[in-house]
Amino acid sequence: MLSWAFLFLVIALIAGVLGFGGIAGTAAGIAKILFFIFLVVFVVALIFGRKPKV
């Protein structure tokens, strides 16, 4: 999922440089959403993946 966020970030940067404002804004928004979803999933995996063995 992080790779998708980076992909949309690259698309947003390229579109921003070329002057496509609407596309850049949309791609940047998608990249932000995917990045934060990735962070939440990562934290949940850290918390539940470190259960002590009985």
C-alpha positions in Angstrom: 0.0 0.0 0.0 2.9 2.3 0.7 4.1 1.8 -2.9 0.7 3.0 -4.2 1.0 6.1 -2.0 4.5 6.8 -3.5 3.2 6.2 -7.0 0.4 8.8 -6.6 2.9 11.2 -5.0 5.2 10.9 -8.0 2.2 11.4 -10.3 1.2 14.5 -8.3 4.7 15.9 -8.5 5.0 15.3 -12.3 1.5 16.8 -12.9 2.4 19.8 -10.7 5.6 20.5 -12.6 3.7 20.2 -15.9 0.9 22.5 -14.7 -2.0 20.1 -14.5 -3.4 21.5 -11.2 -6.5 19.3 -11.0 -4.7 16.1 -11.6 -1.9 17.1 -9.2 -4.4 17.9 -6.5 -6.3 14.7 -6.9 -3.2 12.5 -7.0 -1.7 14.3 -4.0 -5.0 13.7 -2.1 -5.0 10.0 -2.9 -1.4 9.7 -1.9 -2.1 11.3 1.5 -5.0 9.0 2.1 -3.1 5.9 1.2 -0.1 6.9 3.2 -2.2 7.5 6.4 -4.0 4.2 5.9 -0.6 2.5 5.6 0.5 4.1 8.8 -2.6 2.9 10.7 -2.2 -0.6 9.3 1.5 -0.5 10.3 0.8 0.6 13.9 -1.9 -2.1 14.3 0.5 -4.7 13.0 3.1 -3.6 15.4 0.8 -3.7 18.4 -0.9 -7.1 17.6 2.2 -8.7 16.2 4.1 -8.5 19.4 2.0 -10.7 21.6 4.0 -12.5 24.3 4.2 -16.3 23.9 2.8 -18.2 26.9 
